[in-house]
Amino acid sequence: MVISSVLRRILLNSRAAGHRGSVIRMIRRSPGQVLKDVFRNPTTMGVGYRWFGRPLLRFQDSEKAHGRSLSLLRLASSNPISRLALRMMYKPRVSLPVELFGHEYIHPFGLAAGMDKNAKALLGWEATGLSFVEIGGVTMLEQGGNPQPRMFRAPHAQALVNRMGFNNDGSQKIQRSLERHIKRHGRLGIPVWVNLGKSKVTPLDEAHLDYGTTLERLWSYGDVFVINVSSPNTPNLRELQDDEGLTRILHHCLAVNDEQAAYLDAKPKPILVKVAPDMTGEQLVHIAKTAKENGADGIVLSNTTVDRPESPHPRDVSVFDQQGGMSGQPLKERSTAMIRTVRQAIGDGWPIIGVGGIANAQDAWEKIEAGATLLQAYSGFVFEGPSLTKQVVHGLSKRLKSSEHDSIAEVVGRTSG
Ligand SMILES: Cc1cc2nc3c(=O)[nH]c(=O)nc-3n(C[C@H](O)[C@H](O)[C@H](O)COP(=O)(O)O)c2cc1C
């Protein structure tokens, strides 16, 4: 009864007209059926977040809200019963397997870097049904990042601006915490990716040593490593996307990778490069080719942009004026275009990971069609909540069924010729 009346209120107040159909269907059912529907239906879970979670967030500083959500997820995933509840509520119920780098991903959708920099809620991400999680950016040294406030929400544009500046516990502490995690819980059931950043105090010409040290310390705990030379919030970091900087970092990281593999009698791990969207198509192709020729196993497209959309909504202007990188909806088209550009220039033998503005299955499908084998999101989770994974994966599954294709792999790059 209570749930029915809550849902009725949502409906009466609802401006989310697109979701009325499913809510109406629900209030006609018994409370037991309603409860089942709430847990099973990603749309109603999303409406719940939009109507209860998001308004609460509006009253909180963005970074504090983020910290609280992360702590809540960590707490909720700390015992088997609440983990089961998370799984029941959020885990997709369809399978869309994707093979990459010797792993089978349960579906193509994972968590982007920056959300869980210090790997605090690994069990929670797994329980909510993501197919992989990228921790970090981790830097060799622990650092506090830029002064606060440094993270801002633009609700109308569904965008974030951040200038965090690689605040993280540093490679040593994170190594110890991953070691503890594995001792207590075993290895995570989904691949863990590690985003490698550069410590602010390390000069650019020693950047390779900074990335290499973090890689060495975290090698045993990560399944894939991403060299991030594209954060706009560490001074001059993006200069490392040029030939000399990138080549030197890649060669050094590949050497560390081989050493670790030989030492631990294992295979070298995939090393990818993550690049910025603020460049021309030719520059992007040049960087991608340099990365590929120098041993990178794939590319992540893309990091946040320093550009701002023209004529923002008045409510968003003060956020757009903030210095930092923008993510979310305004980045969507550009990151998809980057995926298409790289796919057309390099072909299908070099994996592309698509990230930027994914907020529903359509956004995800477009990135796969453009050439992305796996996808990630950050901002989408802030605006849509944890049910985003289910929405995206169930939506992709429907699209696949109504297409002439049998697997996601067949869709990758379909519109890129
Ligand atoms: C607050 C915040 C912190 C981020 N930190 C990192 C980071 O440490 N390393 C990185 O490669 N990307 C970082 N990103 C970028 C995201 O991983 C992603 O590339 C970008 O947000 C675009 O995806 P989205 O539109 O789904 O948010 C960060 C993004 C945000 C919003």
The ligand as a Gaussian input file, in Angstrom:
#p B3LYP/6-31G(d) Opt

LIG

0 1
 C       34.781000      14.204000     -11.014000
 C       35.451000      13.481000     -12.143000
 C       36.705000      12.922000     -11.944000
 C       37.348000      12.254000     -12.996000
 N       38.583000      11.695000     -12.774000
 C       39.192000      11.028000     -13.787000
 C       40.459000      10.423000     -13.576000
 O       41.008000      10.428000     -12.488000
 N       41.044000       9.796000     -14.644000
 C       40.443000       9.755000     -15.878000
 O       41.009000       9.189000     -16.817000
 N       39.241000      10.305000     -16.078000
 C       38.606000      10.939000     -15.081000
 N       37.381000      11.491000     -15.295000
 C       36.776000      11.427000     -16.645000
 C       35.798000      10.246000     -16.781000
 O       36.448000       9.024000     -16.580000
 C       35.166000      10.259000     -18.190000
 O       36.172000      10.112000     -19.156000
 C       34.422000      11.562000     -18.466000
 O       33.742000      11.992000     -17.321000
 C       33.413000      11.398000     -19.599000
 O       32.439000      10.445000     -19.279000
 P       30.964000      10.832000     -18.735000
 O       30.400000      11.839000     -19.691000
 O       30.226000       9.544000     -18.692000
 O       31.153000      11.422000     -17.383000
 C       36.718000      12.156000     -14.266000
 C       35.441000      12.704000     -14.447000
 C       34.806000      13.352000     -13.409000
 C       33.437000      13.929000     -13.642000

